[in-house]
Structure formats: structure tokens, C-alpha cells
Amino acid sequence: MREPEFSARGVEINRWLRSLTRAGEVRIEDGRLALLTSYGSEIDSAPVTAVRAGRPWFAGPDEAVATVNGTRYRLTLHKSDRDGGTADPGEPEDAEESGGRFLAALKQAAGRR
């Protein structure tokens, strides 16, 4: 079984004002983006080519907005919870890299440059 192209745990997933999970998972695997709860059940998923994502001007550096199947989600990718562990003190990573890694992985999986 292949490793996912991108996986982040401890992600806060909101449908704008409504919080769906505070410790969910965002996974890009086999050309699909999946938003999962902390228990592993699927909130939403779609092929990466059908997903629109970005970082609006009002979002924080660790946030991204993704439109999946016509529903807009606000994703907060906490640096310390990335990949289910804590941040390595020897590896300097600012919060902007968390959201940026997600957006870059999504573009790469969709074949966009």
C-alpha cells in the first residue's frame, strides 16, 4: 500500500462558523482529497482535480480554505499537531509552511504547476 502524498492530523475542520472536528485529518491519496474526523469517518472527499483551495487574505498563516463538492471548509493545520506528533525542535518550521505544504501537495497531486 502506498504512502499518502499528504497527511496532516490534528486539523481543525470548520464549515465556516460550524466546527466539524477539532482534531481531524486531511489526506491526499491516490488522486483524492479526504477530510476525516478524529475517529476516521469521512466528512467529505473528492478527486483533487475537482477541489479548489487557497489562502484568502483574512486567513491566518496556518489556515487554508478548500471547496470540496461545492462545500467550503476552513482548515486550520496546527504546526504542533502535524502528522500526529509534536514539532521537532531541531526542525524550524513556521506556521505558514503547514498551510503551504497542503496547498503545494494539492497542486502537485492535481498535476498543476
Contact map, one row per residue, 1 for C-alpha under 8 A:
11100000000000000000000000000000000000000000000000000000000000000000000000000000000000000000000000000000000000000
11110000000000000000000000000000000000000000000000000000000000000000000000000000000000000000000000000000000000000
11111000000000000000000000001000000000000000000000000000000000000000000000000000000000000000000000000000000000000
01111110000000000000000000111100000000000000000000000000000000000000000000000000000000000000000000000000000000000
00111110000000000000000000111100000000000000000000000000000000000000000000000000000000000000000000000000100010000
00011111000000000000000001111000000000000000000000000000000000000000000000000000000000000000000000000100100000000
00011111100000000000000011110000000000000000000000000000000000000000000000000000001000000000000000000000000000000
00000111111000000000000011100000000000000000000000000000000000000000000000001000111100000000000000000000000000000
00000011111000000000001111000000000000000000000000000000000000000000000000001000111100000000000000000000000000000
00000001111100000000011110000000000001000000000000000000000000000000000000001100111100000000000000000000000000000
00000001111110000000111111000000000000000000000000000000000000000000000000111100110000000000000000000000000000000
00000000011111000011111100000000000000000000000000000000000000000000000000111100000000000000000000000000000000000
00000000001111100011111100000000000000000000000000000000000000000000000011110000000000000000000000000000000000000
00000000000111111111100000000000000000000000000000000000000000000000000011100000000000000000000000000000000000000
00000000000011111111000000000000000000000000000000000000000000000000001111000000000000000000000000000000000000000
00000000000001111110000000000000000000000000000000000000000000000000000111000000000000000000000000000000000000000
00000000000001111110000000000000000000000000000000000000000000000000000000000000000000000000000000000000000000000
00000000000001111111000000000000000000000000000000000000000000000000000000000000000000000000000000000000000000000
00000000000111111111110000000000000000000000000000000000000000000000000000000000000000000000000000000000000000000
00000000000111100111110000000000000010000000000000000000000000000000000000000000000000000000000000000000000000000
00000000001111000011111100000000000011000000000000000000000000000000000000000000000000000000000000000000000000000
00000000011110000011111100000000000001000000000000000000000000000000000000000000000000000000000000000000000000000
00000000111110000000111110000000000011000000000000000000000000000000000000000000000000000000000000000000000000000
00000000111110000000111111000000001111110000000000000000000000000000000000000000000000000000000000000000000000000
00000011111000000000001111100000001111010000000000000000000000000000000000000000000000000000000000000000000000000
00000111101000000000000111110000111100000000000000000000000000000000000000000000000000000000000000000000000000000
00011111000000000000000011111000111100000000000000000000000000000000000000000000000000000000000000000000000000000
00011110000000000000000001111111110000000000000100000000000000000000000000000000000000000000000000000000110010000
00111100000000000000000000111111100000000000000000000000000000000000000000000000000000000000000000000000000000000
00011000000000000000000000011111000000000000000000000000000000000000000000000000000000000000000000000000000000000
00000000000000000000000000011111100000000000001110000000000000000000000000000000000000000000000000000000000011000
00000000000000000000000000011111110000000000111100000000000000000000000000000000000000000000000000000000000000000
00000000000000000000000001111011111000000000111100100000000000000000000000000000000000000000000000000000000000000
00000000000000000000000001110001111100000111110000000000000000000000000000000000000000000000000000000000000000000
00000000000000000000000111100000111110000111100000000000000000000000000000000000000000000000000000000000000000000
00000000000000000000000111100000011111111111000000000000000000000000000000000000000000000000000000000000000000000
00000000000000000001101110000000001111111110000000000000000000000000000000000000000000000000000000000000000000000
00000000010000000000111110000000000111111000000000000000000000000000000000000000000000000000000000000000000000000
00000000000000000000000100000000000111111000000000000000000000000000000000000000000000000000000000000000000000000
00000000000000000000000110000000000111111100000000000000000000000000000000000000000000000000000000000000000000000
00000000000000000000000000000000000111111110000000000000000000000000000000000000000000000000000000000000000000000
00000000000000000000000000000000011110011111100000000000000000000000000000000000000000000000000000000000000000000
00000000000000000000000000000000011110001111100000000000000000000000000000000000000000000000000000000000000000000
00000000000000000000000000000000011100000111110000000000000000000001100000000000000000000000000000000000000000000
00000000000000000000000000000001111000000111111000000000000000000001100000000000000000000000000000000000000000000
00000000000000000000000000000001110000000001111101100000000000000001100000000000000000000000000000000000000000000
00000000000000000000000000000011100000000000111111100000000000000000000000000000000000000000000000000000000000000
00000000000000000000000000010011100000000000011111100000000000000000000000000000000000000000000000000000010011000
00000000000000000000000000000010000000000000001111100000000000000000000000000000000000000000000000000000000001000
00000000000000000000000000000000000000000000011111110000000000000001100000000000000000000000000000000000000000000
00000000000000000000000000000000100000000000011111111000000000000111100000000000000000000000000000000000000000000
00000000000000000000000000000000000000000000000001111100000000000111000000000000000000000000000000000000000000000
00000000000000000000000000000000000000000000000000111110000000011110000000000000000000000000000000000010000000000
00000000000000000000000000000000000000000000000000011111000000011100000000000000000000000000000000000010000000000
00000000000000000000000000000000000000000000000000001111101000111000000000000000000000000000000000000000000000000
00000000000000000000000000000000000000000000000000000111111000011000000000000000000000000000000000000000000000000
00000000000000000000000000000000000000000000000000000011111000000000000000000000000000000000000000000000000000000
00000000000000000000000000000000000000000000000000000001111100000000000000000000000000000000000000000000000000000
00000000000000000000000000000000000000000000000000000011111111110000000000000000000000000000000000000000000000000
00000000000000000000000000000000000000000000000000000000011111100000000000000000000000000000000000000000000000000
00000000000000000000000000000000000000000000000000000000001111100000000000000000000000000000001100100000000000000
00000000000000000000000000000000000000000000000000000000001111110000000000011110000000000000001111110000000000000
00000000000000000000000000000000000000000000000000000010001111111000000001111000000000000000000000100000000000000
00000000000000000000000000000000000000000000000000001111001001111100000001110000000000000000000000100010000000000
00000000000000000000000000000000000000000000000000001111000000111110000111100000000000000000000000000000000000000
00000000000000000000000000000000000000000000000000111100000000011111000111100000000000000000000000000000000000000
00000000000000000000000000000000000000000000000000111000000000001111111110000000000000000000000000000000000000000
00000000000000000000000000000000000000000001110001110000000000000111111110000000000000000000000000000000000000000
00000000000000000000000000000000000000000001110001100000000000000011111000000000000000000000000000000000000000000
00000000000000000000000000000000000000000000000000000000000000000011111100000000000000000000000000000000000000000
00000000000000100000000000000000000000000000000000000000000000000011111110000000000000000000000000000000000000000
00000000000000110000000000000000000000000000000000000000000000001111011111000000000000000000000000000000000000000
00000000000011110000000000000000000000000000000000000000000000001111001111100000000000000000000000000000000000000
00000000000011110000000000000000000000000000000000000000000000111100000111110000000000000000000000000000000000000
00000000001111000000000000000000000000000000000000000000000000111100000011111000000000000000000000000000000000000
00000000001110000000000000000000000000000000000000000000000001110000000001111100000000000000000000100000000000000
00000001111100000000000000000000000000000000000000000000000001100000000000111110110000000000000001100000000000000
00000000011100000000000000000000000000000000000000000000000001000000000000011111110000000000001001000000000000000
00000000000000000000000000000000000000000000000000000000000001000000000000001111110001100000111001000000000000000
00000000000000000000000000000000000000000000000000000000000000000000000000000111110011100000000000000000000000000
00000001111000000000000000000000000000000000000000000000000000000000000000001111111111100000000000000000000000000
00000001111000000000000000000000000000000000000000000000000000000000000000001111111111100000000001000000000000000
00000011110000000000000000000000000000000000000000000000000000000000000000000000111110000000000000000000000000000
00000001110000000000000000000000000000000000000000000000000000000000000000000000111111000000000000000000000000000
00000000000000000000000000000000000000000000000000000000000000000000000000000001111111100000000000000000000000000
00000000000000000000000000000000000000000000000000000000000000000000000000000011110111110000000000000000000000000
00000000000000000000000000000000000000000000000000000000000000000000000000000011110011111010000000000000000000000
00000000000000000000000000000000000000000000000000000000000000000000000000000000000001111111000000000000000000000
00000000000000000000000000000000000000000000000000000000000000000000000000000000000000111111000000000000000000000
00000000000000000000000000000000000000000000000000000000000000000000000000000000000000011111000000000000000000000
00000000000000000000000000000000000000000000000000000000000000000000000000000000000000111111100000000000000000000
00000000000000000000000000000000000000000000000000000000000000000000000000000000000000011111110000000000000000000
00000000000000000000000000000000000000000000000000000000000000000000000000000010000000000011111010000000000000000
00000000000000000000000000000000000000000000000000000000000000000000000000000010000000000001111111000000000000000
00000000000000000000000000000000000000000000000000000000000011000000000000000110000000000000111111100000000000000
00000000000000000000000000000000000000000000000000000000000011000000000000000000000000000000011111110000000000000
00000000000000000000000000000000000000000000000000000000000001000000000000000000000000000000111111111000000000000
00000000000000000000000000000000000000000000000000000000000001000000000000001110010000000000011111111100000000000
00000000000000000000000000000000000000000000000000000000000011110000000000011000000000000000001111111110000000000
00000000000000000000000000000000000000000000000000000000000001000000000000000000000000000000000111111111000000000
00000000000000000000000000000000000000000000000000000000000000000000000000000000000000000000000011111111100000000
00000100000000000000000000000000000000000000000000000000000000000000000000000000000000000000000001111111110000000
00000000000000000000000000000000000000000000000000001100000000010000000000000000000000000000000000111111111000000
00000000000000000000000000000000000000000000000000000000000000000000000000000000000000000000000000011111111100000
00001100000000000000000000010000000000000000000000000000000000000000000000000000000000000000000000001111111110000
00000000000000000000000000010000000000000000000100000000000000000000000000000000000000000000000000000111111111000
00000000000000000000000000000000000000000000000000000000000000000000000000000000000000000000000000000011111111111
00000000000000000000000000000000000000000000000000000000000000000000000000000000000000000000000000000001111111111
00001000000000000000000000010010000000000000000100000000000000000000000000000000000000000000000000000000111111110
00000000000000000000000000000010000000000000000110000000000000000000000000000000000000000000000000000000011111110
00000000000000000000000000000000000000000000000000000000000000000000000000000000000000000000000000000000001111111
00000000000000000000000000000000000000000000000000000000000000000000000000000000000000000000000000000000001111111
00000000000000000000000000000000000000000000000000000000000000000000000000000000000000000000000000000000001100111
